[in-house]
Each structure stands twice: as C-alpha cells, then as structure tokens.
C-alpha cells in the first residue's frame, strides 16, 4: 500500500494534479511518512 501511495503521489505531481499526501494515504490506511519514503524511492529511479 505504501508503494501505491508513493506512486499515486508522484503521478499526481507529474501530471500537475494536486493531491495531498493525506488525501492519498487516508483511504489506503498508510502513514504519510511511509508514502513519502516510497515517493522518494520511486522518484530516484525515474529516468527522464
């Protein structure tokens, strides 16, 4: 669930859809810190 939350947050930023981490994390029952960690991990591996 943490990976999904991080990926959703990153996808929102990449497409200029402003989603807060709290909005993503609440229905997934994921802590914001977990989503933030996965977001950073995924972001490091993206090649533009």
N, C-alpha and C positions, 0 to 999 in steps of 0.2 A: 504494500500500500504506500509505503514511503517513496519508493521509486516512481510509482504512478503520480503521486502528488508533486514530486520534483519535476517530472516530465511535463505535467499539465501546466505548472507554473512557468517553465521555460517556453513551452509552446505559446502560452499567452503573451509572454514578453516578445517573442519573435514575430508574432502576428499583430502586435500593438493592441491586444485585448487585455485590458487592465483587470486582472484578477488578483485579489489579495491572497496571501498565503493562508490566512484564516478562512477565507471563503472556500478554498480548495480542501483544506485539512479537516474542517468540521464534519462534513458528511462521510469522509473516509476514516474518521476517528484516528487521525495521525497527528502527532505533536508537530508544531510549526518548526521546531529545531530539526526534527527528522527530515521534513520536506526540504528545508533549507540546505541541509547537508547533501541530500541526494541531488538537488538542483545544481549545487556547485560541482559535484562529482560528474554529473552528466554534461554540464557546460564545458568542463575541461576537455572532454573527449570529442566535442563537436569540431569538425574541420569545416571552415567556411571557404 
